[in-house]
Amino acid sequence: MHNWSFYQLRKFIEYKAKLRGVPVVKIDPRYTSQQCSRCGLLGERIKKIFKCHCGHVENADVNASFVISLRHQGIFQSPVDRDAGEGPLASPKRIEA
């Protein structure tokens, strides 16, 4: 089943950006709310709070926005892409505090 509202929003943003000559960059959204914007590893999201084993604590949405920005800059990879070379069953690693 498609989530047409997000599809429509994306198309609207792409259309408006093209009119103004602004590039649109697509970022893999997987794990953006669970990846730490400080160390890059997976932390824990509990409701609106993100906590990482490195000690970083922040509003989960703010943390995710920094992760998206860092991925766009090429500083972070998606954990899925990062761990892809570890075998067919590889998955992002959770670090226990």
Secondary structure, 3 states (H helix, E strand, C coil): CCCHHHHHHHHHHHHHHHHHCCCCCCCCCCCCCCECCCCCCECEEECCEEECCCCCEEEHHHHHHHHHHHHHCCCCCCHHHHHHHHCCCCCCCECCC
